């Protein structure tokens, strides 16, 4: 298959056709009206599956089925009719966009909202830490945290920019304690948090010497959650603990240390 055919297949898949359906449509467009046996030979897809694809593709409006005596044939709809799919897809996208704020509010009230019991969730890799970071935006009051290294080094600059913008939008507030490891990580580097576009980000910081407290991983404390982030020597993972008593005690410990740093 050449590059142009690959491009057409990718486009058809964006219109909600499966890779197999896109392959069938493309072959019908190339060879014209075809039987299930012919399409099976063209596409290397079994005849049984071709019959199932016909049903799905008829429902999507991209082929027309022709019953001729004992033979089932199909032909691709006119190319211009594909634009109906584009219009339909565009309409769905606009509906999804318009309803998202309401759905977001409803889901935010359902996901992990005051559910009893203890949960321990484990995350791996940069994407896992990104999810941990995004979860922290649920902080109802403020987030307390021990900052390990430059934030962008854990979740990537692109995601960090997105995170800061969302945090500002939500009125997110935090207090952080940082130490010498953080200062080493930002040497010669300008943190995103210091840029003018994020100047409204609400964060109060206090320094503690590593001789007093070694901060060798990141910790976030908010609501009933304590989240641990580790990224060091290629080992990247995070853990979330959902437990009211544990979170309450960690908040108290943080506040004692915080007050000692005045």
Beta strands, then each sheet from edge to edge (+ up, - down):
strand 1: 34-35
strand 2: 63-68
strand 3: 71-76
strand 4: 119-124
strand 5: 143-147
strand 6: 173-178
strand 7: 202-207
strand 8: 218-222
strand 9: 225-232
strand 10: 235-242
sheet 1: 1+ 3- 2+
sheet 2: 4+ 10- 9+ 8- 5+ 6+ 7+
end
